[in-house]
């Protein structure tokens, strides 16, 4: 069965049903490469995963967690050459990171990458690499191992997601990736929740800011200091 599902997914502060396509439910059904699950962060990759689906000489369901705000995001662009001559990238490494300086490697998927990239750029952070997992099942283990080897001086490995901790890709990563890769991930996410997202746009925005700041905090002490500063200013 070569069915393709395009499921809108992304935390835009518009409430529970507008935020989540329930990625965790699809991933919990994944085993033995029975389907392909992706969350593309570039127009070229979105195009090439659809192209690959037709070019394959076999058929499997393809679940695409489709972008929402990325349709208009100024950073989410591709060169025409990437569309004409490229191919689907299961993993996108950080072209801007200097491997000799990297102390923290952030693995992520989806639009939160652009929030992380913007924060890193604004704060001139040079010791953190942002690695995008575009294909969540089957996970690109070989490419992930190559990235871990490349950033040999890294001291921390984070999994950063917008979804609550009990949802999104984290349960899948926790189950399949840690043992296979031989590393321990720290998960940065919204707190575990019974609902996919809050119904308050202001609360959603604050949660998003907290995720980004926590991802770049060197320690819990530093994060606590930032929170205290915010309270004083408020």
N, C-alpha and C positions, 0 to 999 in steps of 0.2 A: 504494500500500500504506500503510494508516494504522496499522500495528502500533505499539504502545507498549511499550517496554522499561523496566522499573523495576529498576535495577541498584544494589544496596547499595554505597556507596562512602564511605570516610572513615577516617582514620588514628586508630585507637582503641587501638593497642598490642597488638592481638590476633594479629599475624602477617601474613604476605604475602597469603594468600588471603582473609583477613577485611578487608583494607585497601583493595584496589584492584579496581575493575571494568574496569581497563585502558582508561581514558579515551583515552589516546594512540592506541590501535588504531582506535577509532571515528573520532577526529578526522583520522587519516591517510587515512581513506576518504571524508572530506567534501570535496566540490567542487561548484560550480554549484548550491549550495543543494539538494543531493540528499536531505538529511535534516536534522532539527533536533536539536541536542544541548544539553541544559540541566542546570544544577545549582542547584536552588532553595534559598534560605536562609530562606524564610518559609512558613508554612502557606498563606497567601493565594496566594502565587505558585505554590506546588505545585498548589493547586486550580485556579487560572486557566490554567495551561499545559495541564492536562488538558481543561479546558472549551474552550479555544481550539482544541485538536486536533479536537474534534467540531464546533465551530462553523464552521471553515473550509469553504469550498465546494470544496476539493481535498484530496487525501490525500498525506501524506508520512510516512515513519517518524519517530517521536519517541523519542529515547534520553534517559531521565531518570536522572541519577546521584543516586540517592535517599539521603536522610540516614539516619544511624544514631543517633548520640548526640543529634542535633538533635530526635529524637522526644521526648526528655525534657529538653531544654535549657531552663532558665528564661528565657533571653533570646529564644528562638526562638518568638515568639508573634505573633498577628495579631488585630486588632480585628474584630468581627463585621461592621462596616461595610466593611472591606477585602475581606471575602469576598463580601458581598452586592452591593456597588457598584463594586468595583475591577476591574482587568484585569491581564493578565500584564505584568510589568515586565522587559524584556530587560536593563535596567541599573538598579541601585538606587544613587542618589547618597547622599552622606553628609549627612544632615540636621543633624548636630551640628557640622559643620566651619564655621569662619569663613573664607570665601574670601580675605579680606584678610591672614590670618595664615598660610595654608597654604604651606609650602615643599616638602613632599613629598606626592605623590599615590600611594597604594598601590592598585593594581588587583588584585583577587583573585576567587576563586570558591569556593563551598562553605563548610564549617564553620570553616575557619581564620579567617574574618572575625570570629567571636565571640571567639576567642583574642586577636586583634589589638585588638578593641574593648575587651576587659577590661583588657589591658595599658595601653592609652592612657588609660583612665579612672583606673586605680590610680596612674599616674605623672603625672597632670595634664598630658598632652601636648596642646598646642593647635595645633601647626604641621603636623599630618599629617591628610590626608583619606583615608577608607577607601571605596573605590568597588567595588561588587560587580557582576561580569559574570555575570548569571544565564543568559543565552543565549550559549553558546560558539560555536555555529555555527547559522545565519550570525551573525557578530559584529555587534553594533549600532554600526557605525562612526559614524553620524550622532550618536548619543547620546554616544559616547566623545569625539568632537570637541567637542561642546558642553561636556562636563565639563572637558576640557583648556583650553578658552577661559575657562571660569568661574574656574578656578584659575590665572589668568594669571601670578601671582607664583611659581608652583612652580618649583623648581630641579632636582628629581629625580622620576623616575617609576619606580616599582617594580612588578614582577609577583611576587606572593608566593603560593606554593603549598605544600601539604604533601607532594606527591609528589616523588620524585627528579627531578633536573634534566632527565634524558633521557626522562621520562615525564610524565603529566598533560597540562595544557593548554599548557605553555610552548613546546614545539616548534611548536604551531599558532599561538600568539601571535607567536612569533619570525618565522615564515614570512609571516603575513598582516597583522599589526597594525602593526608598526614602520614599514614603508614607507608603508602607507596613512595612518597618523596623523602621520607626519613627526616622531616622537619616538624616543628611545632608552630602552628599558626595561632596568633592572637586575633580574636574576632572583634571588630569594631562595627557596631550596628545600632539600630534602635533597640530599646529594651524588649525582651520577650513580651508578647501581647496576644490577647485573644482576638483582636481585630487587625486587619492588614495595615490600617493607618488611622490617624486621628482625624476627626471631622473639623478641626480648627486649623486654618491656614497659618495663623501666627505660631501655634504650637508646632506645626509641621516644620516651619522655617527654622525655629529654634532647635528642633531635633536635628535638622540637617547641619546646622552650624556646629552643634556639639559633636557630631560624627566627624566632621572635617578637622576640628581642633584636636579631638582625641587621637585621630590618626597621626597627627604630626607632633603630639606631645611626647617628650622624651621619657617621661615618667608620670606616675599618678600624682606625684608631688607637684610637678609643673602644671598639670591639668587643674589640680585643686587650687593652685595659686591664681590661675586665669579666672576660674569661676568666682573666687573671692573678690577679685578686682572688678568683675562685672557687677556683683552685688553692691560694692561700694559706690560705683558710678551710678547705679540705678537709684 
